[in-house]
Amino acid sequence: MPSADVLDKVRDIPIYRASVERGHFPILEKPEIARGFPDNWMTPRLARALETGEAEFVLSTGTNHARMQIIRPPYFLLRSYYRLWQEHPELGASWHAGARRVSLTTVLATEHVARVNARRPGATPGERWLDDRTLYLNRRLDPADWEREDVERMLSEIREVAGAHPDGAYLLDCSGYHLAHLVRKVSAWGLWDGFPRPAGIVHAYEYTPLNVRAYLRSHFDCPVVDLFGSTELGYLFYSDAEGRYRPYLTDMSVELIPVAPGSGIHSLIVTSVRNPYMPLVRYRSGDCVRTRDGSTDPERIVSFCGREKELLPTPQGPVAQADLDSLITGVSDRVFLHHLRLTGDDTCLLAYTTFDDVPLTPDETARLAADVTALTGRSCQVEHRARLPIGRSGKYAWLSAPDPS
C-alpha cells in the first residue's frame, strides 16, 4: 500500500478506486493508463484544470517506443528539469549566477521549440530560444552531416550566450552523442579557439555509453552530469561529477523488481504525486537498472541500463544495453557508436565506429567478437563502419532484429 499521503491524493481517481477498496495496488502498466483515457483519470478537479489551462493533454516523447497520452501542468517537465539544475550541487551555483543554457540534442527537439514559439503573438519564424534561459542549436537530423558552416554557426551562437554573462559562463545541455560529434568536428577543423568552455554539461536524453562519457570528460574541464527521468515522471536521479547516482525523489518513491531470477537487472517501479493531475502509483516506467550488489535497494543503483522492451533474451538470461556497452568499453576506449543486429536465430553482427575513424586491431576485433558471442549466445561478426545511421527520432538504437523480408 502507498503512504496515507499518497492515498489521499488518488482515492477519488477512477483508475485507483478498486485498488483503494481492496487495499492493494497492482503494478500500473502503460496499457492500463491508456484504457478508457481520459475518463479513467477524470475528477472534478482535473476537469476544472483542463478548462482553465492549468492542465493539458500531451504525448510522451516515445522516440523509440509507442507514444502515450498523458495529462500534466504546462511546462511540467521543464520545471522539473530547471529545479534539478538549480539544486544540483555542482551546477546550481552557475545557474543561480545567471548562466544561460544551450541545448544540443535532436533536431526534433529544436523543431518542437520552433513550433511552440510560432504560436506566440509576434513570433519570429524559426525562433529557437525556449525561454530566456535556453537556446536550441541543432538543425540537422544526423550530426554526422554537420558541415563546417553548421559547426561555425553553433559555435557563434554559443559565444553569444556565453558573452551575455559577466564571467562568460554558460551551461551545456546535450545528448552525449551529439556533443561527441561536435567535439570530433571541432577537433578536425581546428576550431577549439572559438568554442568557449562550459561551466557544466548535462546529458539527459538517452543512454550515454561509457566511452562517450569518458570522451566528453577528456575534452571538458567541468562537471559532466547524467540526469535520468521521463516525460510523464520528470527527473528522478542525477549523477555527480564522478558518475555516482543520487536520488532526486521529491514527491516520489521507487521500487525495484527483478526482471528475471539472478539476472541482476531490475524494473523501475515508481510512485509519484509530483504531477497533481495524473499521479502514478506503482507505475512501471519501462526502464531497467542495475545495483551495486544486485539487491533491490534503490539507494544502490549504479546504472540505468536500458529499456525493458529492448532486453535481449539469451541462454544465460536477459542482456541490457549497458551490458553490451560495458563489454565494448572493456575491449577498447576508441569505440564511439555501436549497433548490434540479430542476423539469424543464433548469429549477430556488431557494427561500430571509432572516435579516430581507425578500425580496431585484429586482436581487439577477435576479442570483441568472442566476448559478444559469450554474452549473447550468438556467433558474432564484428565490422568497422565509417558511420552508423541515426533513427528518425534523432537517436541511435543499440539493437535490431532480423529484417522480416
Buried (B, 14 or more C-beta within 10 A) or exposed (E): EBEEEBBEBBEEBEBBEEBBEEEEBEEBEBEBBBEEBBEBBBEEBBEEBBEEEBBBEBEBBEBBBEEBEBBBBEEBBBEBBBBBBEEBEBBBBBBEEEBBBBBBBBBBBBBBBBEEBEEEEEEEEEBBBBEEBBBBBBBBBBBBEBEEEBBBBBBEBBBEBBEEBEEBBBBBBBBBBBBBBBBBBBBEEEBEEBBBBBBBBBBBBBBBBBBBBEBBBEBBEBBBBBBBBBBBBBBBBBBBBEBEBEBBBBBBBBBBEBBEEEBBBBBBBBBBBBBBBBBBBBBBBBBBBBBEEBEBEBEBBBBBBBBBEBBBEBEEBBBBBBBBBBBBBEBBBBBBBBBBBBBEEEBBBBBBBBBEEEBBEEEBBEBBBEBBBEBBBBBBBBEBBEEBBBEEBBBBBBBBEEEEE
